[in-house]
Amino acid sequence: MSSAHESTRTTDRLRGAAPQRRVRGISLVELMVGMTIGLIALLVMVQTFFASQGQKANAVSGADATTAGHIALTLLERDLLNAGAGLSATQCTQIRFFDPALGAVSQNDAMAMPVTISADPNAPTALVTRSDRITIRYVEAADAMMANSTLTASMPSPSSTLFASTGIGFAQGDLVLLHDPNGICAVQQITQDPGSSGRSGGSWRFQINPSSIYNAPGADTGIFPPSGYQAGTGRIMSLGPRGIAEISYQMSYRDAGTTLPNADLASSRRDMTTTGTPPSQTLTRDVIALRAQYGWWDRGTNTVSFGSTVPAGAQPEELAAIRVGIVVRAGQADRSYTAPETISLFAGDNPLAITLGSSERNYRYRTFETVVPLRNTLWNR
């Protein structure tokens, strides 16, 4: 009786107790909504990241173009300031020498000029108007050119013996420049150290034997002027063992295409002993135009006028300055930008225009210009 009563009370308590809550997870709909929101947020972040990276790439490529332009002008200016060193006081209008690269005598009017500007023969035909070749000349051995002496005996031909007032500073193997006011200069090579000749007047004897290719009898024809070099007016100057150096700046094209030319600024170097074609060295990338102009001194007006040609009868000492302009392209295309169809250089006078193709106009460009006075020709004017 007691046990049945207790059971009834327990059952009644359980029936009156509050029901327990049921535990639930995330439904499929909620999961899909959350993923959609997350994907939208991720898409926004990715778009923001790519936009930021694009702006960064444009900024970096623009900075690279600026750096490339400054490097190019610095290198050009450095060599242009040396132009004519050792040659400006010689009155040479033509320098004749045996050129090992040609295997023949070179009668070169351009060699007497401290700087020459020409169209680059290696440029694609459609891009020749963008690409000048700037060739800078100076005596390589700056200390050797201090050796300068006056002829004490006339030297009518290369086969005659050379006597001069002093042999100090000259050495065996030096290339020497014979010059006088007539302007035709000849290069020979000393085959042994000069020595006192024992002649009256304290003359020094210079051995210029045919054992050297620069003095070979077969090369005699056309090297000396008809009257040779005369005592008192003729002079001899040392050029050192390598002679006159030529530094050329030009564009180097990575491909032959003209729709989007890939060009770099390059340089090459040779001297009077160089055989074969000198190798080219890349200096800066993405230079799409290199142009230069001569600055000629007008004695009548004491002014400098710039142009792309050499006036008839122009003398080396009349070349007072060189004007250089380059155009550098950013390495990154910017589809939101359209460059002008033409880029102008030297807008002040005698301007030059660089025309861009349609595929080139989605790039940004920087132009750099400078005028470099040729101090060696100015000092020796």
C-alpha positions in Angstrom: 0.0 0.0 0.0 2.7 2.3 0.9 4.9 1.4 -2.1 2.0 2.0 -4.6 1.2 5.4 -3.1 4.8 6.6 -3.4 5.0 5.6 -7.1 1.8 7.5 -7.8 3.3 10.7 -6.3 6.6 10.3 -8.2 4.6 10.0 -11.5 2.6 13.1 -10.7 5.8 15.1 -10.0 7.3 14.1 -13.4 4.2 15.0 -15.2 4.2 18.5 -13.7 7.9 19.2 -14.5 8.9 21.9 -17.2 9.8 20.3 -20.6 13.5 20.4 -21.6 14.7 22.6 -24.6 15.9 20.9 -27.7 19.5 21.8 -28.9 19.8 22.9 -32.6 22.9 23.5 -35.0 23.2 25.9 -38.0 20.8 25.3 -40.7 21.8 24.9 -44.4 20.2 28.2 -45.3 22.1 30.1 -42.6 25.3 28.4 -43.8 24.7 29.5 -47.4 23.9 33.1 -46.4 27.1 33.3 -44.3 29.2 31.9 -47.1 27.7 34.4 -49.5 28.5 37.3 -47.3 32.0 36.0 -46.8 32.6 35.6 -50.5 31.4 39.1 -51.2 33.7 40.5 -48.5 36.6 38.5 -50.0 35.8 39.7 -53.5 35.9 43.3 -52.3 39.2 42.7 -50.5 40.8 41.1 -53.6 39.6 43.9 -55.9 41.0 46.4 -53.4 44.3 44.5 -53.3 44.7 44.3 -57.1 43.8 48.0 -57.5 46.5 48.8 -54.9 49.0 46.6 -56.5 48.3 48.1 -59.9 48.8 51.6 -58.5 52.0 50.4 -56.8 53.3 48.9 -60.1 52.6 52.1 -62.0 54.4 54.1 -59.4 57.3 51.7 -59.3 57.7 51.6 -63.1 57.4 55.4 -63.2 60.2 55.6 -60.6 62.3 53.1 -62.6 61.9 55.2 -65.7 63.0 58.3 -63.8 66.0 56.5 -62.5 66.9 55.1 -65.9 66.7 58.6 -67.4 69.0 60.1 -64.8 71.5 57.3 -65.2 71.5 57.7 -69.0 72.1 61.4 -68.9 74.8 61.1 -66.2 76.8 58.6 -68.3 76.4 60.6 -71.5 77.4 63.9 -69.8 80.4 62.3 -68.2 81.8 61.2 -71.5 80.8 64.4 -73.4 82.7 66.5 -70.9 85.8 64.5 -71.9 85.2 65.0 -75.7 88.1 66.4 -77.6 90.7 65.9 -74.7 94.1 65.9 -76.3 92.8 66.8 -79.8 91.5 70.3 -79.4 94.9 72.0 -79.6 96.2 70.1 -82.7 94.3 72.0 -85.5 93.5 68.6 -87.0 90.6 68.6 -89.6 91.4 65.0 -90.8 93.2 62.2 -89.0 94.8 59.5 -91.2 96.0 56.1 -89.7 96.2 52.4 -90.4 93.0 51.0 -89.0 93.4 47.3 -88.0 89.6 46.8 -88.1 89.6 47.8 -91.8 93.0 46.4 -92.6 93.6 49.6 -94.6 94.4 53.3 -94.2 91.5 55.4 -92.9 91.3 59.0 -94.0 88.7 60.1 -91.5 87.4 63.6 -91.3 85.0 62.6 -88.5 87.9 61.3 -86.4 89.1 64.9 -85.9 85.7 65.9 -84.5 85.3 65.6 -80.7 81.7 64.4 -81.2 79.7 63.1 -84.2 76.0 62.4 -84.4 74.6 60.0 -87.0 71.6 57.8 -87.6 72.0 54.4 -86.0 72.4 51.9 -88.8 71.2 49.0 -86.6 67.8 50.6 -85.9 64.7 49.2 -87.6 63.8 51.3 -90.6 60.6 52.6 -89.1 62.4 53.8 -86.0 65.5 55.4 -87.5 64.1 58.9 -86.7 64.2 58.0 -83.0 67.6 56.6 -82.8 70.8 58.7 -83.1 74.3 57.3 -82.6 76.5 59.7 -80.5 80.2 59.0 -80.9 82.6 60.8 -78.5 86.4 60.9 -79.1 89.3 61.8 -76.8 92.9 60.7 -76.2 92.7 57.8 -73.9 96.1 58.2 -72.1 95.6 61.6 -70.5 99.1 61.7 -69.1 100.7 60.6 -72.4 99.3 63.5 -74.4 101.5 65.9 -72.3 104.4 64.6 -74.4 104.5 67.2 -77.2 107.5 68.1 -79.3 108.5 70.2 -82.3 110.1 68.7 -85.4 113.7 69.8 -85.9 114.0 68.1 -89.3 111.5 68.0 -92.0 109.7 64.6 -92.5 108.4 64.5 -96.1 107.3 60.8 -95.9 106.6 58.1 -93.3 109.8 56.3 -94.3 112.0 59.3 -93.3 113.7 59.5 -89.9 111.9 61.6 -87.3 113.8 64.2 -85.2 112.2 66.4 -82.6 113.2 68.9 -79.9 112.5 66.5 -77.0 111.7 62.9 -76.3 110.5 63.3 -72.7 107.2 61.5 -72.1 107.4 59.4 -75.2 107.9 55.6 -74.9 108.2 52.5 -77.1 104.9 51.3 -78.4 103.2 54.8 -78.2 101.0 55.9 -81.1 102.0 59.4 -82.0 100.1 62.1 -83.9 102.0 64.2 -86.4 100.3 67.5 -87.0 100.8 71.1 -88.3 98.6 74.0 -89.3 97.6 72.4 -92.6 95.1 70.3 -90.6 95.9 66.9 -92.1 97.3 64.7 -89.2 98.9 61.3 -89.4 99.3 58.6 -86.8 102.5 56.5 -86.5 104.0 54.2 -83.9 107.3 54.5 -82.0 109.2 51.2 -82.2 111.8 52.0 -79.5 112.3 54.6 -76.7 113.5 57.9 -78.1 117.1 58.8 -77.6 119.5 61.8 -78.0 120.6 61.8 -81.6 123.8 63.7 -81.1 122.8 66.2 -83.7 123.2 69.9 -83.2 120.4 71.6 -81.5 119.9 68.8 -79.0 117.5 66.8 -81.3 116.0 63.5 -80.3 115.6 60.6 -82.7 112.4 58.7 -82.9 112.5 55.2 -84.5 109.4 54.6 -86.6 110.3 51.3 -88.2 108.1 49.3 -90.7 107.9 46.4 -88.2 104.7 48.1 -86.9 101.5 47.8 -88.9 100.9 51.5 -88.4 104.3 52.2 -90.1 104.2 49.4 -92.7 105.4 50.6 -96.2 102.1 49.2 -97.7 100.2 51.6 -95.5 102.3 54.7 -96.5 100.2 55.7 -99.4 97.7 58.4 -98.3 98.8 58.8 -94.7 101.0 61.9 -95.1 99.9 65.1 -96.8 101.7 65.8 -100.1 104.3 68.1 -98.5 104.8 66.0 -95.4 105.6 67.8 -92.1 108.2 70.6 -92.0 110.7 71.5 -89.4 109.6 74.2 -87.0 105.9 74.0 -87.9 105.3 70.2 -87.6 104.8 68.7 -84.2 104.5 65.3 -82.7 102.3 64.4 -79.8 101.9 61.1 -77.9 98.6 59.3 -78.0 99.7 56.6 -75.6 99.7 52.9 -76.5 96.0 52.8 -77.6 95.5 56.1 -79.4 92.2 57.9 -79.7 89.3 56.3 -77.9 85.7 56.3 -79.4 82.7 55.8 -77.1 79.4 55.3 -78.9 76.0 55.6 -77.4 73.0 54.2 -79.2 69.8 52.3 -78.7 69.8 48.5 -78.6 66.6 46.8 -79.8 65.6 43.6 -78.1 63.4 42.7 -81.1 62.8 44.0 -84.6 59.1 44.9 -83.9 58.0 48.5 -84.4 54.4 48.2 -82.9 55.8 48.2 -79.3 59.6 48.6 -79.6 61.6 47.2 -76.8 64.8 49.2 -76.7 67.6 49.9 -74.2 70.4 52.5 -74.1 73.7 50.8 -74.9 77.3 51.8 -75.4 80.3 50.4 -77.2 83.9 51.3 -77.0 86.9 51.0 -79.4 90.3 52.6 -79.9 92.9 52.7 -82.7 94.1 49.2 -81.8 90.6 47.6 -81.8 90.0 44.8 -84.4 86.6 43.6 -85.3 83.3 45.0 -84.1 83.4 46.1 -80.4 80.8 44.5 -78.1 77.8 46.5 -77.0 76.9 47.0 -73.3 73.4 47.7 -72.1 73.2 50.6 -69.7 69.5 51.3 -69.0 66.3 49.7 -70.1 63.2 51.0 -71.9 64.7 54.0 -73.6 62.6 54.5 -76.7 64.3 57.5 -78.2 67.8 59.0 -78.2 68.3 62.2 -80.1 71.1 64.8 -80.2 72.0 68.1 -81.9 75.2 70.0 -82.5 75.8 73.4 -80.9 77.9 75.5 -83.3 79.7 78.6 -82.2 79.0 81.7 -84.4 82.0 84.0 -84.2 80.1 86.9 -85.7 77.3 87.0 -83.1 79.1 85.1 -80.3 76.1 82.8 -80.0 75.5 79.0 -80.2 73.0 77.6 -82.7 71.7 74.0 -82.5 71.1 71.8 -85.4 71.3 68.2 -86.6 73.9 68.7 -89.4 77.5 69.7 -89.8 77.8 73.0 -91.7 80.1 73.0 -94.8 83.6 73.9 -93.7 82.9 73.6 -90.0 86.0 73.2 -87.9 86.3 71.0 -84.7 87.0 74.1 -82.5 83.6 75.6 -83.6 81.7 72.7 -81.9 80.9 74.3 -78.6 78.2 72.1 -77.1 76.0 69.0 -77.6 72.3 68.9 -76.8 70.9 65.5 -75.9 67.3 64.3 -75.4 66.0 60.9 -74.4 62.5 59.5 -73.9 62.1 56.7 -71.4 59.0 54.5 -71.1 57.6 53.0 -67.9 57.8 49.2 -67.8 54.2 48.8 -66.7 51.2 49.4 -69.1 48.4 51.6 -67.7 45.1 50.9 -69.4 43.5 53.9 -67.7 46.0 56.3 -69.3 46.5 57.4 -72.9 49.7 59.2 -73.8 49.7 62.0 -76.4 50.4 60.9 -80.0 53.7 62.9 -80.2 56.4 63.7 -77.7 58.5 66.8 -78.4 62.2 67.3 -77.6 64.0 70.6 -77.7 60.9 72.7 -77.9 62.8 76.0 -77.6 64.3 75.9 -81.1 64.7 73.2 -83.8 62.3 70.9 -82.0 62.1 67.1 -82.8 58.9 65.1 -82.6 58.7 61.4 -81.5 55.5 59.8 -82.8 54.0 57.0 -80.8 52.1 54.1 -82.3 48.7 53.1 -81.0 50.0 50.2 -79.0 52.5 52.5 -77.2 50.1 55.0 -75.9 49.0 53.1 -72.9 52.4 53.6 -71.3 53.7 56.6 -69.4 56.8 58.4 -70.6 59.4 60.7 -69.2 61.6 63.0 -71.3 65.1 64.2 -70.2 67.1 66.9 -71.9 70.5 68.5 -71.3 73.0 70.7 -72.9 76.7 69.8 -72.4 79.3 72.4 -73.2 82.5 70.9 -74.7 85.0 72.4 -72.3 88.1 71.1 -74.2 87.2 72.9 -77.4 86.1 76.0 -75.4 89.4 76.1 -73.5 91.5 75.8 -76.7 89.5 78.2 -78.8 
